[in-house]
Amino acid sequence: MVQRGRKRIGFIGEYMHCRSFFERYMGYRNAMYLCGLPCQEEVCVIGNQEGVQRPAAEEYRAYLKASFRKMAELPEVFVCANDYVAFDAMRVLKGLGVAVPQDVWLIGFDDTVEAKVSTPSLTTACIHGHAMGDSAVYLLASRIKEPSLDCRAMHVQTSLIYRESTAD
């Protein structure tokens, strides 16, 4: 998005919800740093309603609505922790009279089936499930063969799929 002239980029997703959300938030922060851009916390929605552990969809949307209203100015782009967070954000923004992609761009993560058919269709980071599966089988087989091996973490490359939510 930086290569496309966008510099004010926020993040949406409860970063302590799960490990993948945390890693995606840290990836966002690292990307901002590597691009020489400030990570502006005032355009990030990384929590949840105080005291709510597992919010229902309506509760989370109410939290997003309140968070967006507190922002002096929306960012040019929101990177979301997954596609479903992006769909919630899209719905709330529409209710506030904010148009995607005319007023703000949205990017999801996971390339769900819904990302292709939403209106507008959602730009998203595609996780290559087959590559993850191949890696998991390899790790399992190597661990069975040699049980004393240390634990390992693997990373699988993702691809950005451009769609309408970023004016594509």
Buried (B, 14 or more C-beta within 10 A) or exposed (E): BBEEEBBBBBBBBBBEBEEBBBEBBEBBBEBBEEEEBEBBEEBBBBBBEEEEEEBEEEEBBBBBBEBBEEBEEBBBBBBBBBBBBBBBBBBBBEEEEBEBBEEBBBBBBBBBEBBEEBEBBBBBBBBBEEEEEEBEEEBEEEBEEEEEEEEEEEEBEBEBBEBBBBEE
